[in-house]
């Protein structure tokens, strides 16, 4: 099976597949029960009148079929730092397990960096679980700084 990887902006019609990949990520992160967003809310939040997230997807087409399949995504939103200004916050980046090791994560991450620079965001930031060594090693290739000083906080209802 030969494939051709393309990176493009996500479209509203991609939401169902992106949500499937979000579930795959949640399983990987040992928290599948935490994904409670509905498809309708997810789609409206990204493609409604006032979008709050944006994404890129990596697609592949299989020779003979010509059908596009989303095999990875990177979803971000704009965060504001009172010290720095607007920043890109990477919420999730996932490459399906069978497509890992093919450079797709790098293609997506490079596209995010390009987008952040085009939009003049002051930085790109994200979180990574302390046990996710493959992701940590990936981010180290970009000379990312890891801050062990801050503690994550949240209130849920």
One Martini backbone bead per residue (centre of mass of N, CA, C, O) as a GRO file, in nm:
protein
  157
    1UNK     BB    1   0.089   0.041   0.029
    2UNK     BB    2   0.057   0.349  -0.100
    3UNK     BB    3   0.123   0.692   0.006
    4UNK     BB    4  -0.012   1.033   0.039
    5UNK     BB    5   0.086   1.310   0.217
    6UNK     BB    6  -0.132   1.562   0.356
    7UNK     BB    7  -0.165   1.903   0.449
    8UNK     BB    8  -0.460   2.048   0.606
    9UNK     BB    9  -0.727   2.204   0.668
   10UNK     BB   10  -0.987   2.184   0.844
   11UNK     BB   11  -1.320   2.061   0.818
   12UNK     BB   12  -1.638   2.006   0.899
   13UNK     BB   13  -1.635   1.713   0.764
   14UNK     BB   14  -1.397   1.613   0.981
   15UNK     BB   15  -1.514   1.585   1.273
   16UNK     BB   16  -1.576   1.286   1.306
   17UNK     BB   17  -1.283   1.187   1.268
   18UNK     BB   18  -1.149   1.357   1.486
   19UNK     BB   19  -1.315   1.236   1.718
   20UNK     BB   20  -1.204   0.954   1.684
   21UNK     BB   21  -0.908   1.041   1.746
   22UNK     BB   22  -0.967   1.147   2.029
   23UNK     BB   23  -1.042   0.870   2.138
   24UNK     BB   24  -0.770   0.740   2.080
   25UNK     BB   25  -0.613   0.929   2.267
   26UNK     BB   26  -0.765   0.864   2.530
   27UNK     BB   27  -0.677   0.573   2.540
   28UNK     BB   28  -0.373   0.627   2.545
   29UNK     BB   29  -0.424   0.825   2.813
   30UNK     BB   30  -0.625   0.663   3.006
   31UNK     BB   31  -0.926   0.843   2.925
   32UNK     BB   32  -1.204   0.767   2.768
   33UNK     BB   33  -1.429   0.896   2.967
   34UNK     BB   34  -1.353   1.213   2.911
   35UNK     BB   35  -1.511   1.204   2.647
   36UNK     BB   36  -1.810   1.435   2.607
   37UNK     BB   37  -1.828   1.551   2.343
   38UNK     BB   38  -2.013   1.651   2.090
   39UNK     BB   39  -2.037   1.677   1.760
   40UNK     BB   40  -2.198   1.937   1.750
   41UNK     BB   41  -2.018   2.105   1.940
   42UNK     BB   42  -1.753   2.063   1.793
   43UNK     BB   43  -1.836   2.186   1.523
   44UNK     BB   44  -1.931   2.465   1.629
   45UNK     BB   45  -1.648   2.539   1.766
   46UNK     BB   46  -1.496   2.532   1.468
   47UNK     BB   47  -1.759   2.627   1.243
   48UNK     BB   48  -1.900   2.851   1.346
   49UNK     BB   49  -1.949   3.180   1.406
   50UNK     BB   50  -1.737   3.127   1.675
   51UNK     BB   51  -1.451   3.014   1.671
   52UNK     BB   52  -1.209   2.828   1.905
   53UNK     BB   53  -1.093   2.635   1.679
   54UNK     BB   54  -0.817   2.471   1.510
   55UNK     BB   55  -0.700   2.270   1.219
   56UNK     BB   56  -0.503   1.994   1.120
   57UNK     BB   57  -0.457   1.755   0.857
   58UNK     BB   58  -0.376   1.422   0.773
   59UNK     BB   59  -0.351   1.272   0.453
   60UNK     BB   60  -0.449   0.981   0.261
   61UNK     BB   61  -0.386   0.794  -0.040
   62UNK     BB   62  -0.482   0.518  -0.219
   63UNK     BB   63  -0.405   0.334  -0.455
   64UNK     BB   64  -0.700   0.310  -0.669
   65UNK     BB   65  -0.906   0.476  -0.485
   66UNK     BB   66  -0.870   0.802  -0.401
   67UNK     BB   67  -0.926   0.806  -0.097
   68UNK     BB   68  -0.953   1.000   0.170
   69UNK     BB   69  -0.755   0.988   0.480
   70UNK     BB   70  -0.749   1.044   0.816
   71UNK     BB   71  -0.432   1.013   1.028
   72UNK     BB   72  -0.425   1.316   1.143
   73UNK     BB   73  -0.393   1.574   1.409
   74UNK     BB   74  -0.413   1.938   1.486
   75UNK     BB   75  -0.519   2.124   1.773
   76UNK     BB   76  -0.608   2.473   1.820
   77UNK     BB   77  -0.565   2.775   2.017
   78UNK     BB   78  -0.612   3.086   2.164
   79UNK     BB   79  -0.390   3.240   2.382
   80UNK     BB   80  -0.340   3.455   2.667
   81UNK     BB   81  -0.067   3.666   2.755
   82UNK     BB   82   0.025   3.922   2.967
   83UNK     BB   83   0.338   3.900   2.876
   84UNK     BB   84   0.312   3.822   2.540
   85UNK     BB   85   0.029   3.745   2.431
   86UNK     BB   86  -0.040   3.575   2.169
   87UNK     BB   87  -0.105   3.218   2.161
   88UNK     BB   88  -0.040   2.893   2.083
   89UNK     BB   89  -0.252   2.612   2.159
   90UNK     BB   90  -0.189   2.277   2.190
   91UNK     BB   91  -0.412   2.030   2.247
   92UNK     BB   92  -0.375   1.825   1.987
   93UNK     BB   93  -0.173   1.534   1.881
   94UNK     BB   94  -0.236   1.284   1.620
   95UNK     BB   95  -0.120   0.961   1.527
   96UNK     BB   96  -0.183   0.690   1.407
   97UNK     BB   97  -0.039   0.402   1.485
   98UNK     BB   98   0.008   0.295   1.177
   99UNK     BB   99   0.157   0.601   1.104
  100UNK     BB  100   0.392   0.590   1.264
  101UNK     BB  101   0.720   0.687   1.158
  102UNK     BB  102   0.658   0.894   0.880
  103UNK     BB  103   0.655   1.220   0.959
  104UNK     BB  104   0.371   1.345   1.035
  105UNK     BB  105   0.418   1.499   1.297
  106UNK     BB  106   0.624   1.693   1.173
  107UNK     BB  107   0.441   1.817   0.963
  108UNK     BB  108   0.237   1.933   1.164
  109UNK     BB  109   0.427   2.094   1.348
  110UNK     BB  110   0.544   2.273   1.124
  111UNK     BB  111   0.268   2.399   1.051
  112UNK     BB  112   0.218   2.531   1.324
  113UNK     BB  113   0.464   2.714   1.323
  114UNK     BB  114   0.389   2.865   1.069
  115UNK     BB  115   0.119   2.975   1.173
  116UNK     BB  116   0.229   3.128   1.420
  117UNK     BB  117   0.409   3.318   1.254
  118UNK     BB  118   0.194   3.437   1.064
  119UNK     BB  119   0.017   3.537   1.331
  120UNK     BB  120   0.220   3.642   1.556
  121UNK     BB  121   0.280   3.458   1.768
  122UNK     BB  122   0.481   3.422   2.059
  123UNK     BB  123   0.385   3.114   2.094
  124UNK     BB  124   0.417   2.762   2.157
  125UNK     BB  125   0.192   2.554   2.345
  126UNK     BB  126   0.191   2.270   2.583
  127UNK     BB  127   0.115   1.936   2.679
  128UNK     BB  128   0.266   1.655   2.863
  129UNK     BB  129   0.296   1.355   2.965
  130UNK     BB  130   0.539   1.216   3.174
  131UNK     BB  131   0.504   0.912   3.024
  132UNK     BB  132   0.538   1.028   2.717
  133UNK     BB  133   0.817   0.958   2.559
  134UNK     BB  134   0.768   0.992   2.256
  135UNK     BB  135   0.677   1.290   2.279
  136UNK     BB  136   0.915   1.407   2.431
  137UNK     BB  137   1.126   1.331   2.215
  138UNK     BB  138   0.999   1.494   1.990
  139UNK     BB  139   1.016   1.780   2.132
  140UNK     BB  140   1.326   1.781   2.169
  141UNK     BB  141   1.389   1.826   1.861
  142UNK     BB  142   1.278   2.142   1.917
  143UNK     BB  143   1.382   2.258   2.189
  144UNK     BB  144   1.200   2.226   2.416
  145UNK     BB  145   1.054   2.341   2.700
  146UNK     BB  146   1.045   2.219   3.040
  147UNK     BB  147   0.797   2.272   3.300
  148UNK     BB  148   0.801   2.182   3.654
  149UNK     BB  149   0.662   2.434   3.816
  150UNK     BB  150   0.382   2.391   3.713
  151UNK     BB  151   0.035   2.358   3.795
  152UNK     BB  152  -0.242   2.202   3.721
  153UNK     BB  153  -0.573   2.349   3.677
  154UNK     BB  154  -0.925   2.278   3.774
  155UNK     BB  155  -1.279   2.320   3.699
  156UNK     BB  156  -1.568   2.118   3.729
  157UNK     BB  157  -1.937   2.062   3.607
   0.00000   0.00000   0.00000
